[in-house]
């Protein structure tokens, strides 16, 4: 039984336990004269039995899935002749070959080594036995614990308290997992960054003005010394993000004000969905639009009015299209926040004689400012993390310039470039990607601190 079938069977079993336990509680309540004799609602009795059935079975499934692969691999390794004489890389390559042949038994006819054929056939048998044993054990646990929960159903049982405690524990576990994953991401990036900074000085990385991460693979290679000054990447990221914000923030904010304060229902019902369609367009499509339409148009227009040396891949084209992509984020979030401002504030302003525009400027926007700042910071994070548009419209050249008509690159583009293909995670070239990722993390953390400060300041004023 494969994993999908096993999970569907477990779901069906849990549903059956839920139904029968609920019916059992109803029958016991009927014998006593009604549901008011039950300590909890019948739904909770069914949920309690369902949890008793599902949770132990899922726990067994998770524990089994963690260890079965390791045990099977160890069995296969012990069956191989001369396995102790192989290095770890050679043994890993051999295990991968056996697993590939086992996944495609028809390819065994092309193998000349009888040991590999025998190991692959044994791996197939072990996987089949493992799947059967796993399914049998999981279902046995589900049936046994579900039957125990069914027999415990009684009017005195506090099923609601049990269900609430279980869900509270699951929520706590989910929060812990989220925090643990975040900590793991931070430390993984941090440790690899420290390995990079042990080879390349921090000052050279932070203050260097030349980015050329190609390093020599062998002695005597020409042009492989490597330069890791990240200032051109930071400057390119800030330049493109600033252009995008200059497009997205005014347009998105004004659109939100119009839709929430001036537009009638019919206009709002048409314009708002059309505006939010922009958020569903894939970024690669924006990249095509920027590279094939916007960039050539900008170059032709500026050269026609007298500008010289306008690059065909410019920060202006990438930032402008990126700003169009970000408009729905600013507009939608700002619209929701403005609509959440209490009408009593508007009525009070009108009662004092303020006009509609004065009410919007002096009352509504200040009251909604924390949410608007949050939406703008979300848009900034999206702009900083965008890759495809920059690759297709701004290029890969790490130029240190403030001229939006020249080609630049960003931190995220270079991270992708450094990690494309088969890479060894021991060279400064690859480790530089982790250092760039650490910089992005620190920038995002700074933006969050700024957002919290603004929200706290204006909450105290308007709550």
C-alpha positions in Angstrom: 0.0 0.0 0.0 1.5 3.3 -1.1 1.6 6.3 1.2 -1.4 8.1 -0.6 -3.6 5.1 -0.3 -2.6 4.6 3.3 -3.5 8.2 4.2 -6.8 8.0 2.5 -7.6 4.8 4.3 -6.6 6.4 7.6 -8.9 9.4 6.8 -11.8 7.0 6.0 -11.2 5.1 9.3 -11.1 8.3 11.3 -14.3 9.4 9.7 -16.0 6.1 10.5 -14.8 6.3 14.2 -16.1 9.9 14.3 -19.5 8.9 13.0 -19.9 5.8 15.2 -18.8 7.6 18.4 -21.1 10.5 17.8 -24.0 8.1 17.2 -23.0 6.2 20.4 -23.2 9.5 22.4 -26.6 10.3 21.0 -27.9 6.8 21.8 -26.7 7.1 25.4 -28.2 10.6 25.7 -31.5 9.3 24.3 -31.6 6.5 27.0 -31.1 9.1 29.7 -33.8 11.5 28.3 -32.0 13.9 26.0 -28.7 15.6 25.0 -28.7 17.8 28.1 -27.5 14.8 30.1 -24.3 14.8 28.1 -21.2 16.6 29.5 -20.3 17.8 25.9 -22.0 18.1 22.6 -22.1 14.9 20.4 -19.7 16.6 18.0 -17.0 16.6 20.6 -17.4 12.9 21.3 -16.9 12.2 17.7 -13.9 14.5 17.5 -12.4 12.9 20.6 -12.6 9.5 19.1 -11.4 10.7 15.7 -8.3 12.2 17.4 -7.7 9.1 19.4 -7.7 7.2 16.1 -5.7 9.6 13.9 -3.0 11.0 16.2 -1.3 7.7 17.3 -1.5 6.3 13.8 0.1 9.5 12.3 2.8 9.4 15.0 3.7 5.9 14.1 3.7 6.8 10.4 6.0 9.7 11.0 8.4 7.8 13.1 8.4 4.9 10.7 9.1 7.2 7.7 12.1 8.8 9.5 13.9 5.5 10.2 12.8 3.1 7.4 15.0 4.6 4.7 18.1 4.6 6.9 17.5 1.0 8.0 16.9 -0.3 4.5 20.0 1.5 3.2 22.1 0.0 5.9 20.8 -3.5 5.0 21.6 -2.9 1.3 25.1 -1.7 2.2 25.9 -4.7 4.4 24.8 -7.0 1.5 27.3 -5.4 -0.9 30.7 -7.1 -1.4 33.7 -5.0 -0.4 31.5 -2.1 0.8 33.9 -1.4 3.6 36.7 -0.7 1.1 34.7 2.1 -0.6 34.9 5.8 0.3 31.8 7.6 1.5 31.4 9.4 -1.9 31.9 6.1 -3.9 29.4 4.4 -1.6 26.9 7.2 -2.0 27.2 7.0 -5.7 26.7 3.2 -5.7 23.6 3.5 -3.4 22.1 6.1 -5.8 22.7 3.8 -8.7 21.0 0.9 -6.9 18.0 3.1 -6.0 17.7 4.3 -9.6 17.8 0.8 -10.9 15.3 -0.3 -8.3 12.9 2.5 -9.3 13.2 1.4 -12.9 13.5 -2.4 -13.0 13.6 -2.5 -16.8 17.0 -0.8 -16.7 18.5 -3.8 -14.9 19.0 -5.5 -18.2 21.6 -2.9 -19.1 23.6 -3.6 -15.9 26.6 -5.9 -16.1 27.5 -6.1 -12.4 25.5 -8.9 -10.7 26.0 -7.4 -7.3 24.1 -4.2 -8.3 21.4 -6.3 -9.9 21.0 -8.4 -6.8 21.1 -5.3 -4.5 18.4 -3.5 -6.6 16.2 -6.6 -6.6 16.6 -6.9 -2.8 15.8 -3.2 -2.4 12.6 -3.6 -4.4 11.6 -6.5 -2.1 12.5 -4.6 1.0 10.5 -1.6 -0.1 7.5 -3.8 -0.8 7.7 -5.5 2.6 8.3 -2.1 4.3 5.2 -0.6 2.7 3.0 -3.5 3.8 4.4 -3.5 7.3 4.0 0.2 7.6 0.4 0.1 6.4 -0.5 -2.8 8.7 1.1 -1.2 11.8 -0.5 2.2 11.2 -4.0 0.8 10.6 -3.7 -1.5 13.7 -2.8 1.5 15.9 -5.7 3.5 14.4 -8.2 0.7 14.9 -7.1 -0.1 18.5 -7.0 3.4 19.7 -10.2 4.3 17.9 -12.0 1.3 19.5 -10.7 2.4 22.9 -12.1 5.9 22.4 -15.4 4.4 21.2 -15.8 2.3 24.4 -15.0 5.3 26.5 -17.9 7.4 25.2 -20.2 8.1 28.1 -22.3 11.0 29.3 -19.8 11.8 32.1 -16.8 12.0 29.7 -15.5 15.6 29.3 -14.9 15.3 25.6 -14.9 19.0 24.9 -12.0 19.7 27.3 -10.0 16.9 25.7 -10.6 18.1 22.2 -9.7 21.7 23.1 -6.5 20.6 24.9 -5.5 18.6 21.8 -6.1 21.5 19.4 -4.3 23.9 21.8 -1.3 21.5 21.8 -1.4 21.3 18.0 -1.4 25.1 17.7 1.5 25.3 20.2 3.4 22.7 18.2 2.7 24.5 15.0 4.0 27.8 16.5 7.1 25.9 17.8 7.8 24.4 14.4 7.5 27.8 12.7 9.9 29.4 15.2 12.3 26.4 14.8 12.3 26.6 11.0 13.0 30.4 11.3 15.9 29.8 13.7 17.2 27.0 11.4 17.1 29.3 8.4 18.9 32.1 10.2 21.6 29.8 11.6 22.2 28.0 8.3 22.6 31.3 6.5 24.8 32.7 9.3 27.2 29.7 9.5 27.8 29.6 5.8 28.2 33.4 5.8 30.8 33.1 8.5 32.7 30.5 6.4 32.7 33.0 3.6 33.9 35.9 5.8 36.7 33.6 7.1 38.1 33.7 3.5 36.9 37.2 2.3 37.2 40.0 4.8 33.9 41.7 5.8 35.2 45.1 4.9 36.0 43.9 1.4 32.5 42.5 1.0 30.6 45.5 2.5 32.7 48.3 1.1 34.2 46.8 -2.0 33.1 48.4 -5.3 34.0 45.6 -7.7 31.9 42.4 -8.0 33.5 39.6 -10.0 32.9 36.3 -8.1 34.7 34.0 -10.6 37.4 32.2 -8.7 40.2 30.0 -10.1 39.4 26.3 -10.2 43.0 25.3 -10.8 46.4 26.9 -10.5 47.4 29.2 -13.4 43.8 29.9 -14.5 43.5 33.4 -16.1 40.8 35.8 -14.8 39.9 33.7 -11.8 41.1 35.7 -8.8 37.6 36.8 -7.7 36.4 40.1 -6.3 33.6 40.2 -3.8 32.8 43.9 -3.3 29.0 43.9 -3.0 28.4 47.7 -3.1 27.3 47.6 -6.8 24.7 44.9 -5.9 23.4 47.0 -3.0 23.3 50.1 -5.1 21.5 48.3 -8.0 19.0 46.8 -5.6 18.2 50.2 -4.0 18.0 51.9 -7.4 15.5 49.4 -8.9 13.5 49.2 -5.7 13.4 53.0 -5.4 12.1 53.3 -9.0 9.5 50.6 -8.3 8.3 52.4 -5.2 8.1 55.7 -7.0 5.7 54.0 -9.4 3.8 51.7 -7.0 3.3 53.8 -3.9 1.6 57.0 -5.4 -0.4 55.0 -7.9 -1.5 52.3 -5.4 -2.3 54.7 -2.6 -4.3 57.1 -4.9 -6.2 54.1 -6.3 -7.0 52.9 -2.8 -8.3 56.4 -1.8 -10.4 56.7 -4.9 -11.9 53.2 -4.6 -12.7 53.5 -0.8 -13.8 57.2 -0.6 -15.0 58.4 -4.0 -16.0 55.4 -6.3 -19.5 54.1 -6.2 -20.3 50.5 -5.8 -20.6 49.7 -9.5 -17.2 51.3 -10.3 -15.6 49.6 -7.3 -17.0 46.2 -8.3 -15.3 46.6 -11.7 -12.1 48.4 -11.1 -10.9 46.6 -7.9 -10.9 43.1 -9.5 -9.3 44.4 -12.6 -6.6 46.1 -10.6 -5.9 42.9 -8.6 -5.5 40.9 -11.7 -2.1 42.4 -11.9 -1.1 40.5 -8.8 -1.9 37.2 -10.5 0.3 37.7 -13.5 3.5 35.6 -13.3 6.7 37.6 -12.9 8.2 36.0 -16.0 5.4 37.6 -18.0 6.3 41.0 -16.5 9.9 40.2 -17.5 8.9 39.6 -21.1 6.9 42.8 -21.1 9.8 44.8 -19.7 12.4 43.3 -22.0 10.4 43.3 -25.2 8.2 46.4 -24.9 9.1 48.8 -22.1 12.9 48.8 -22.4 13.0 49.3 -26.2 10.3 52.0 -25.9 12.2 53.9 -23.2 15.5 53.7 -25.2 13.8 54.9 -28.5 12.1 57.7 -26.8 15.1 59.0 -24.8 17.4 58.7 -27.8 14.8 60.6 -29.8 14.9 63.5 -27.3 18.7 63.7 -27.2 19.9 61.3 -24.5 22.9 59.3 -25.4 24.2 55.9 -24.3 20.9 54.6 -23.1 21.3 50.9 -22.3 18.9 48.4 -23.8 18.7 46.8 -20.3 18.2 49.6 -17.9 17.2 50.0 -14.2 14.4 52.3 -15.3 12.7 49.6 -17.4 13.0 47.0 -14.7 12.0 49.3 -11.8 9.0 50.7 -13.8 7.6 47.3 -14.6 8.3 46.1 -11.1 6.3 49.0 -9.8 3.4 48.1 -12.0 3.6 44.6 -10.6 3.6 45.9 -7.0 0.6 48.3 -7.4 -2.0 45.7 -6.3 -0.2 45.0 -3.1 -0.2 48.7 -2.1 -3.6 49.3 -3.4 -5.4 46.3 -1.9 -3.9 46.6 1.5 -4.3 50.3 1.7 -7.9 50.0 0.6 -8.7 47.5 3.3 -7.1 49.6 5.9 -8.9 52.8 4.8 -12.2 51.0 4.9 -11.5 49.8 8.4 -11.3 53.4 9.7 -14.4 54.0 11.8 -17.1 56.2 10.2 -17.4 58.1 13.4 -14.1 59.8 12.7 -15.4 60.9 9.3 -18.7 62.0 10.7 -16.9 64.0 13.4 -14.8 65.7 10.8 -17.8 66.6 8.6 -19.6 67.9 11.7 -16.8 70.3 12.3 -17.2 71.6 8.7 -14.3 69.9 7.0 -14.6 69.0 3.3 -14.3 65.5 2.0 -10.7 66.0 0.8 -9.8 67.6 4.1 -11.3 64.7 6.0 -9.2 62.3 3.9 -6.0 64.2 4.4 -6.4 65.1 8.0 -8.4 62.2 9.5 -8.6 59.1 7.4 -5.0 58.8 6.1 -3.4 59.5 9.5 -5.8 57.0 11.2 -4.9 54.4 8.5 -1.2 55.2 8.4 0.0 52.1 10.3 -1.7 49.8 7.9 -0.6 51.8 4.9 3.0 51.7 6.1 2.7 47.9 6.5 1.5 47.6 3.0 4.3 49.7 1.6 6.9 47.8 3.5 5.4 44.5 2.2 5.8 46.0 -1.3 9.4 47.0 -0.6 10.1 43.5 0.5 8.6 42.2 -2.7 10.6 44.6 -4.8 13.9 43.7 -3.0 13.2 40.0 -3.5 12.2 40.1 -7.2 14.4 38.3 -9.6 12.9 37.5 -13.0 12.1 41.1 -14.0 15.6 42.2 -13.1 17.3 39.3 -15.0 15.3 40.0 -18.2 15.1 43.8 -18.1 18.2 45.0 -16.2 20.8 42.4 -17.0 23.5 40.8 -14.9 26.2 43.6 -15.0 27.3 44.7 -11.6 27.7 48.4 -12.4 28.1 50.9 -9.6 25.9 53.8 -10.9 23.0 55.9 -9.9 22.0 56.4 -13.5 18.6 54.6 -14.1 19.4 54.4 -17.8 22.3 52.0 -17.3 22.3 48.3 -16.7 22.5 47.1 -13.1 21.9 44.0 -11.1 20.5 43.1 -7.7 21.4 40.9 -4.8 18.7 38.3 -5.5 19.8 38.0 -9.2 23.4 37.3 -8.1 22.3 34.7 -5.5 20.5 32.8 -8.3 23.5 33.2 -10.6 26.0 31.9 -8.0 23.9 28.8 -7.2 22.9 27.8 -10.7 24.3 24.4 -11.8 26.5 22.0 -9.9 28.4 23.9 -7.3 30.8 23.0 -4.5 29.8 24.6 -1.2 33.4 25.1 -0.3 34.4 27.9 -2.7 34.0 31.6 -1.9 32.0 32.0 -5.1 29.2 29.8 -3.7 29.5 30.9 -0.1 29.0 34.5 -1.3 25.4 33.7 -2.0 24.8 33.0 1.7 26.5 36.3 2.6 24.2 38.1 0.3 21.2 36.2 1.8 22.3 37.4 5.2 22.3 41.0 4.0 18.8 40.6 2.7 17.7 39.1 6.0 19.1 42.0 8.0 17.5 44.5 5.6 14.1 42.8 6.1 14.6 42.8 9.8 15.3 46.5 9.8 12.1 47.2 7.8 10.1 45.2 10.3 11.5 47.3 13.2 10.6 50.4 11.3 7.1 49.2 10.7 6.6 48.2 14.4 7.8 51.7 15.5 5.4 53.5 13.2 2.5 51.2 14.1 3.2 51.7 17.8 3.4 55.4 17.5 0.1 56.0 15.7 -1.8 53.4 17.6 -1.2 55.3 20.8 -2.6 58.4 19.1 -5.8 56.9 17.5 -6.9 54.1 19.8 
